[in-house]
Structure formats: C-alpha cells, structure tokens
Amino acid sequence: MKKRYIALVFICGICLAAETNRPMFSLSARLYQGEKTQGDSEKMAFGGTKNDVSKTTMLNIELRNMGQGRDSFTIDYYFLCKSAGVENYQIFDYGSESYTLDKMEAEKIEFESRPIKKQIYLWTDGDKWEFGKNAGGFVVILKDRDGKILTARSKIAKLQNIIKDPVKLESFLQQTNNIPPPETKGNMMPMAPTAPMSPMMPQQEGHIRIKIENK
C-alpha cells in the first residue's frame, strides 16, 4: 500500500518537570492516508456518474521512556474529520492504549481509523460534486500511570487553545459520547462497531488495525 503523507507533527517530548516523580518522555506522531476503496460507478439519469469512495486514516506514534526507570503511559488518540470548506472538526473515531516501558525503551504503534465514506458526482459538463466528510487531523493525549495528562497535541491551529485548556478539551472530547467505543485491543485485529447514521456524520463501518513493535 502506497502511503501518502498528509500531515506531520513532531511533539517535543522531553518533559523537564521539576517533580522528580513526573515521567520523562519523547513522543512523535504523524498522520497519513490509509486504504482507499472505490465502489462501482453508477450512471445518473441526467448524465454523469456517481462514485462511492471509502478511505481510512493511519496514525503512527512513537513513544520513548526518557526516565531513569520503568514507567507506564497511556495514549488516547482521536481521529478528526471535517466537511469540505468548513473548519468544523469532529471526532469520528478514537481509542486508548496503555504501555509499560523500561528505561530508554521505545514503542512504535500504528492505528487505522474506520473508513470515512463520501459520494463523488462527475457530470458531463465537467462539474464535480462531493458529499461527505474528509479526514482532518488528530488529537493525541499522553497520560501518566495515574491518568494525569502529560501532554495533548494536534497539528490543527484552530484546536491549540482547546487542547491547552483542560475544561475546553474535556468539552471537545464529549463528542465521543455519540460514537460507539472501540473494542478492547491488543495485538489482535478486532472489528469495531458500526457508527449510527446522523445528519452530521455519514455512516461508517470497518475496523481498526493495530501493529505494535518494540524498538
């Protein structure tokens, strides 16, 4: 599968906190296009064709324990989407994974979102209409062993004030109340539940794949 990078963010991850018990870490994340599936073309009564397109999004994260001993971390990740031409970001998929790392040990994790579907109409006069959502970025939150947030990051400029404010961040993440939670994952490749149809979010179905390797 050819990977086309659509976003890149490096999270400066060395924590220089004054508290001796606060974890030290490095964290990097990048987003790119996953698998694309195109359905059969359907001819329209007034000319032109309709195509159903389905795309997943891949999120690659590397976490390293920079502390002096073994420590535990939790990564909460959120896939975002938006309508074309509208800077209104919505969560369409999410998950959480915990890791225990030895001193200077790193973990590479790759998450794949459930597909986003949209319809593309190609008319005989050259017009192109698109209906549906496009992948629009991510939010990654790193927590310590006690569930305290160490850092929250996103490449989206509009969300910077939100992710830096605990109250605003909690409010933003409440969108997940309307999304079926992902199943417990490990090295398995489980099926994720199907999201319900709503005016703001197209029906989505598919799975989340995770690949984990130690560095």
Buried (B, 14 or more C-beta within 10 A) or exposed (E): EEEEEBBEBEBEBEBEEEEEEBBBBBBBBBBBBBBEEEEEEEEEEEEBBBBBBBBBBBBBBBBBBBBEEEBBBBBBBBBBBBBEEEEEBBBBBBBBBEBEBEEEBBBBBBBBBBBBBBBBBBEEEEEEEBEBBBBBBBBBBBBBEEEEBBBBBBBBEEBEEBBEEEEEBEEBBEBBEEBBEBEEBEEEEBEBBEBEEEEEBBEBEBBBBBEEEEE
